Amino acid sequence: MVLAVVLAVVFFSFSLPQSLVNPVLPQLQAELGATQSMITWLMTAYLLAASILTPIVGRLGDRYGKDRLLRFALGVLIVGSLVAATAAGVGQMIVGRVLQGAGAGVLPLAFAIVRDETPPRRVAVAISATAAVSAAGGGVGLVLAGPLVVAFGVRSLFWLPAILTAIVGVAAWIVVPPSPSRQEGSINWFAPLLLAAWLVGLLLPLAQGARWGWASPQVIGLLAVAVVLAAAWVRLENRSASPLIDPRLMRRRPVWTVNAIALLMGVGLFSVFTFLPAFLQASPTAGYGFGASASEAGLLLLPMTVTMFGSGLAAAPLGARIGARGMFAGATLLNVAALTMLAVLHDHRWQVLFAMALLGAAFGTAFATMSTVIVGAVPAQQTGAANGVNTNIRTIGGSLGSALVGGIITAQMSSAGQPSESGYRWGYLAAAAVGVVAVGISLLVPNRVRD
């Protein structure tokens, strides 16, 4: 029980700083005296570091001990939060955000530890509970950001995660036991270098495409390099006797269908996290928005956090009754309904509150079920790597969603140079259309995990 609580707080301590920064980027820009292009690197740098290191740290935990790598990842997360909290300029804060992103390895490691230390009959419940806490952490960050800044200033956005992670790090050092199983064989260190290279080539243009221009040589060139390096990486891993991430596991039907749903639902999740706070804070004179403060906007997002947590806890017992396919079908349909509602019904606060409740139920159900399916579909020694890949794919989907919705919004600016209501409407309808594809893929998920 104590171990489960500690691991749940580990999830929360990482998920919290993911979204704390989003609603208050303008305040950070003013405090640091940074340009708009530099301040966006607080998000881009975090995204790149998390995407690159999540599967790598998960695999290293499978090989060298999940308990050791968990302590290391928590230490990196603490250092990153302290560097950002004490930053004298935007450059140092970006370094801190890189280190915070590098701490993303705690997620697959904690899932793998849950599998190792939980009786088989209770694994699904334990995985769902920890996934629910992880999902809720991102929503809590959006709600807390405004009040924290008002009460303690923008640096509290980094001091709070540092203090919380330090506490949970000490607890993890005491209660997390040594890993009972480790994967044998040496690691070809060229594989993680190739993985890092092609992920940078993919995610950097997705994050900066709107600024550089989608047809610019930088974007086209980096995407082309990403394709070549990804093909080389897959070839290397297929030939390896001890792959960093086994491509054969990724081709199993439970794994590839769940990863595809993670990619497509990530589009909607990150679109909401990235653009909805600004929509809610817009003056009604723009034809939309409520003129909300950052704190008020966070409260409008609160139903998502509540239902995300509740549905994540309910996912395991409900999934045992209706199966993984039914869980994903329901979650993806809720995702489409919520995004469509955001697009066409956003004139009153209750409409946004209701849409957020639906969206939270969709994400909580889906993400808890994803973790349960993957843990059951792969060997114990690949649990960390497989969950790391799933987290990474969700992040890539978020990058695609931010690029897609952001591109639509900026293409339909008003004469005053502000985002127009039609831009938001078509942006969220596009995210809903992507969600429809996820509904179709959910019907391919096998009810029996080992299929």
Secondary structure as the mmCIF struct_conf table of DSSP 4:
data_model
#
loop_
_struct_conf.conf_type_id
_struct_conf.id
_struct_conf.beg_label_comp_id
_struct_conf.beg_label_asym_id
_struct_conf.beg_label_seq_id
_struct_conf.end_label_comp_id
_struct_conf.end_label_asym_id
_struct_conf.end_label_seq_id
HELX_RH_AL_P HELX_RH_AL_P1 VAL A 2 LEU A 20
BEND BEND1 VAL A 21 VAL A 21
HELX_RH_3T_P HELX_RH_3T_P1 ASN A 22 VAL A 24
HELX_RH_AL_P HELX_RH_AL_P2 LEU A 25 LEU A 32
TURN_TY1_P TURN_TY1_P1 GLY A 33 GLY A 33
HELX_RH_AL_P HELX_RH_AL_P3 GLN A 36 ILE A 39
TURN_TY1_P TURN_TY1_P2 THR A 40 THR A 40
HELX_RH_AL_P HELX_RH_AL_P4 TRP A 41 TYR A 64
HELX_RH_AL_P HELX_RH_AL_P5 LYS A 66 ALA A 85
TURN_TY1_P TURN_TY1_P3 THR A 86 THR A 86
BEND BEND2 ALA A 88 GLY A 89
HELX_RH_AL_P HELX_RH_AL_P6 VAL A 90 ALA A 102
HELX_RH_3T_P HELX_RH_3T_P2 GLY A 103 GLY A 105
HELX_RH_AL_P HELX_RH_AL_P7 VAL A 106 GLU A 117
BEND BEND3 THR A 118 THR A 118
HELX_RH_3T_P HELX_RH_3T_P3 PRO A 120 ARG A 122
HELX_RH_AL_P HELX_RH_AL_P8 VAL A 123 PHE A 152
TURN_TY1_P TURN_TY1_P4 VAL A 154 ARG A 155
HELX_RH_AL_P HELX_RH_AL_P9 SER A 156 VAL A 175
HELX_LH_PP_P HELX_LH_PP_P1 VAL A 176 SER A 179
BEND BEND4 PRO A 180 PRO A 180
BEND BEND5 GLY A 185 GLY A 185
TURN_TY1_P TURN_TY1_P5 TRP A 189 TRP A 189
HELX_RH_AL_P HELX_RH_AL_P10 PHE A 190 TRP A 212
TURN_TY1_P TURN_TY1_P6 TRP A 214 ALA A 215
BEND BEND6 SER A 216 SER A 216
HELX_RH_AL_P HELX_RH_AL_P11 PRO A 217 ARG A 239
BEND BEND7 ALA A 241 SER A 242
BEND BEND8 LEU A 244 ILE A 245
HELX_RH_AL_P HELX_RH_AL_P12 PRO A 247 MET A 250
TURN_TY1_P TURN_TY1_P7 ARG A 251 ARG A 251
BEND BEND9 ARG A 252 ARG A 252
HELX_RH_AL_P HELX_RH_AL_P13 ARG A 253 GLN A 281
BEND BEND10 ALA A 282 ALA A 282
HELX_RH_3T_P HELX_RH_3T_P4 PRO A 284 ALA A 286
TURN_TY1_P TURN_TY1_P8 GLY A 287 GLY A 287
BEND BEND11 TYR A 288 TYR A 288
HELX_RH_AL_P HELX_RH_AL_P14 ALA A 294 LEU A 300
TURN_TY1_P TURN_TY1_P9 LEU A 301 LEU A 301
HELX_RH_AL_P HELX_RH_AL_P15 LEU A 302 VAL A 344
BEND BEND12 ASP A 347 HIS A 348
HELX_RH_AL_P HELX_RH_AL_P16 ARG A 349 ALA A 377
BEND BEND13 VAL A 378 VAL A 378
HELX_RH_3T_P HELX_RH_3T_P5 ALA A 380 GLN A 382
HELX_RH_AL_P HELX_RH_AL_P17 THR A 383 ALA A 411
TURN_TY1_P TURN_TY1_P10 GLN A 412 GLN A 412
STRN STRN1 MET A 413 MET A 413
TURN_TY1_P TURN_TY1_P11 SER A 415 ALA A 416
BEND BEND14 GLY A 417 GLN A 418
STRN STRN2 PRO A 419 PRO A 419
HELX_RH_AL_P HELX_RH_AL_P18 GLU A 421 SER A 442
TURN_TY1_P TURN_TY1_P12 LEU A 443 LEU A 444
BEND BEND15 VAL A 445 VAL A 445
BEND BEND16 ASN A 447 ARG A 448
TURN_TY1_P TURN_TY1_P13 VAL A 449 ARG A 450
#
